[in-house]
Amino acid sequence: MKKKTIAGLFVALVVIVAFVAVIIRFGPARGGITELPAVEVREYQGENLSSINDFRENSIKGPQQVNIAGYRLNITGLVARPQSYSYEDVLGDFRAYKKVVRLNCVEGWAVNILWEGVLVKDLLAQAGPMDGAGVIIFHAYDGYTTSLPLDYLRDNNIILAYGMNGITIPEARGFPFVLVAEDKWGYKWAKWVTGIEVSDNTSFRGFWESMGYSDRANLEEGPATGGFWEWTP
């Protein structure tokens, strides 16, 4: 009887030691989360997606690193209620949407990406564009600017994206926000967006538009109005 008791104690001790070793190696089974690297989605609802690595780097000052702790998305100009949102505000206060949209670059390449974000028209509705406003100017962290008609943004589900292919947009691709200007050439797709300005200035021209690219940027029309068909860095 004494031998059985000793054997039982020995087995129990072995089990306890093994359990402690597992806890030390892998952490507690409950109450903790081990974060694994994000994996991008390459297929969505039967549609093949491009990779986030299929983009060419053609930003005016190279990839930007935005300090998200101090980041604000400001909605200003001809609005009844100017807004200033943190990154968390945008993600938490507005309904999220996702959609596969193709980006076509004037350099001759294109990518098909699943974008996730909020609608620009929802952001504008909170600010309340005033009578006479007709142009929305987008400002980026690197100083880049472009603009789109207010009606285009109101009449279409245009996304200000924080995700692509199921992961957070990487810094090199425009974190924290990219304007998904569907059916427009890629120079309308502002990256690292920091400001949305509501304006009545129909003569405004953004960075590339001021150097000859079409302000309409409609895909079927071609990008050039002043002789520029392609930018070679």
C-alpha positions in Angstrom: 0.0 0.0 0.0 2.9 2.3 0.9 4.5 1.6 -2.5 1.3 2.4 -4.4 1.1 5.7 -2.5 4.7 6.7 -3.3 4.2 5.8 -6.9 1.0 7.8 -7.1 2.8 10.8 -5.6 5.6 10.4 -8.0 3.2 10.4 -11.0 1.4 13.5 -9.6 4.7 15.3 -9.2 5.7 14.5 -12.8 2.4 15.9 -14.1 2.8 19.1 -12.1 6.3 19.7 -13.3 5.2 19.1 -16.9 2.3 21.5 -16.5 4.6 24.2 -15.1 7.0 23.7 -17.9 4.2 24.2 -20.5 3.1 27.4 -18.7 6.6 28.8 -18.7 7.2 27.9 -22.4 3.9 29.0 -23.9 2.2 31.2 -21.3 -1.1 30.7 -19.7 -3.9 29.0 -21.7 -6.3 31.8 -20.8 -6.0 35.5 -20.2 -3.2 36.2 -22.7 -3.0 36.6 -26.5 0.1 35.9 -28.6 0.0 38.1 -31.6 1.1 36.4 -34.9 2.3 38.2 -38.0 -0.5 39.4 -40.3 -1.2 37.5 -43.5 -2.7 39.3 -46.4 -5.7 37.8 -48.2 -5.1 37.0 -51.9 -8.6 35.9 -52.9 -12.0 37.4 -52.0 -15.4 36.1 -53.0 -13.8 34.2 -55.9 -11.8 37.2 -57.1 -8.0 37.0 -57.3 -6.2 39.9 -55.5 -2.9 41.5 -56.2 -0.3 41.5 -53.4 0.6 44.6 -51.4 4.1 44.0 -52.8 2.9 44.6 -56.4 2.9 48.4 -56.0 5.7 50.5 -57.4 7.1 53.2 -55.0 6.4 56.5 -56.7 5.5 58.9 -53.9 6.9 62.4 -54.1 9.1 62.1 -51.0 9.4 58.3 -50.4 7.5 56.3 -47.8 6.4 58.3 -44.8 6.3 57.3 -41.1 3.4 58.9 -39.4 3.5 59.0 -35.6 0.0 57.6 -34.9 0.1 58.8 -31.2 -0.2 62.4 -32.3 -2.0 61.9 -35.6 -5.2 63.9 -36.4 -7.4 63.7 -39.4 -8.7 67.3 -39.8 -11.8 68.2 -41.8 -11.7 71.9 -42.4 -12.8 74.7 -44.8 -16.3 75.5 -45.7 -18.0 73.3 -43.1 -20.5 74.0 -40.4 -18.6 71.8 -37.9 -14.9 71.4 -38.3 -13.7 68.0 -37.2 -10.4 66.6 -35.8 -10.2 62.8 -35.4 -7.6 60.5 -34.0 -6.9 57.3 -35.8 -8.9 55.4 -33.2 -11.8 57.8 -33.6 -12.1 57.1 -37.3 -12.0 53.4 -36.8 -14.4 53.4 -33.8 -16.9 56.1 -34.7 -17.8 55.2 -38.3 -19.2 52.2 -40.0 -16.6 50.1 -41.9 -16.9 49.0 -45.5 -14.8 46.7 -47.7 -14.6 46.5 -51.4 -12.3 45.3 -54.2 -11.1 48.2 -56.2 -8.5 48.3 -59.0 -5.9 51.0 -58.9 -4.6 52.1 -62.3 -1.3 54.0 -62.5 -0.3 56.3 -65.3 3.0 54.4 -65.3 1.2 51.4 -66.9 0.8 49.1 -63.9 -2.3 48.2 -61.9 -3.3 46.3 -58.8 -6.6 44.7 -57.6 -6.9 45.2 -53.9 -9.5 44.5 -51.2 -9.8 47.8 -49.4 -11.4 48.4 -46.0 -12.2 51.7 -44.4 -14.9 54.4 -43.9 -16.8 56.3 -46.5 -15.6 59.8 -47.2 -19.2 61.0 -47.5 -19.9 59.8 -43.9 -16.9 61.9 -42.7 -18.2 64.9 -44.7 -21.7 64.5 -43.4 -20.4 65.0 -39.8 -18.7 68.2 -40.8 -21.6 69.6 -42.8 -20.3 71.2 -46.1 -21.7 74.7 -46.6 -23.6 76.0 -49.5 -21.3 76.9 -52.4 -18.8 74.1 -51.5 -18.0 71.9 -54.5 -14.4 70.8 -54.3 -12.8 68.5 -51.7 -9.0 68.9 -51.3 -7.0 66.0 -49.8 -3.8 66.8 -47.9 -1.1 64.2 -47.2 1.6 64.0 -44.6 4.3 64.4 -47.3 2.8 67.6 -48.6 1.0 65.9 -51.5 -2.4 67.3 -52.5 -5.2 66.3 -54.9 -8.9 67.1 -55.2 -12.2 65.6 -56.2 -15.6 67.1 -56.8 -17.9 67.0 -53.8 -20.7 65.4 -55.9 -18.4 62.5 -56.9 -17.8 61.8 -53.2 -21.4 62.1 -52.2 -22.8 60.1 -55.1 -20.3 57.2 -54.8 -19.2 54.9 -52.0 -15.6 56.2 -51.9 -13.5 54.7 -49.2 -10.9 56.3 -47.0 -9.0 53.0 -46.3 -7.1 51.8 -43.3 -6.9 48.2 -44.4 -5.9 46.3 -47.6 -6.1 42.6 -48.3 -7.2 42.0 -44.7 -4.3 43.7 -43.0 -3.6 47.2 -41.7 -2.1 49.4 -44.5 1.7 49.3 -44.2 3.6 52.5 -43.8 5.0 52.2 -47.3 1.5 51.9 -48.8 0.1 55.0 -47.0 -0.7 54.2 -43.3 -2.8 55.4 -41.7 -5.2 56.3 -44.5 -5.4 56.0 -48.3 -8.0 57.6 -50.5 -9.5 54.9 -52.7 -10.6 57.1 -55.7 -12.2 54.4 -57.7 -12.5 54.9 -61.5 -9.8 57.6 -61.3 -6.1 57.4 -62.2 -3.8 56.6 -59.4 -2.5 60.1 -58.8 -5.9 60.8 -57.2 -5.3 58.1 -54.6 -3.7 60.2 -51.9 -1.7 58.3 -49.3 -0.9 59.2 -45.7 -4.0 61.4 -45.7 -4.0 64.0 -42.9 -6.6 66.6 -44.0 -9.9 66.9 -45.9 -10.5 70.5 -46.9 -14.0 71.5 -48.2 -13.6 74.3 -50.7 -15.3 76.4 -53.4 -12.1 76.8 -55.4 -12.8 75.1 -58.7 -9.4 76.3 -60.0 -7.5 74.3 -57.4 -5.0 71.9 -58.9 -3.2 69.2 -56.9 0.5 68.2 -57.2 0.4 66.3 -60.5 -2.6 68.2 -61.9 -0.7 71.5 -61.6 2.0 69.9 -63.9 -0.4 68.9 -66.7 -2.3 65.8 -65.6 -6.1 65.9 -66.1 -8.0 67.2 -63.0 -10.9 64.9 -63.9 -8.6 61.9 -64.0 -11.2 59.7 -65.6 -9.8 56.4 -66.7 -11.5 56.4 -70.1 -10.1 59.9 -71.0 -6.4 59.3 -70.3 -4.4 61.2 -67.7 -2.7 63.9 -69.9 -4.0 67.4 -70.6 -0.7 69.1 -70.9 1.6 66.6 -72.5 2.4 64.4 -69.5 1.6 60.7 -70.0 4.0 59.1 -67.7 6.3 60.1 -64.8 9.7 58.5 -64.7 11.3 58.9 -61.3 
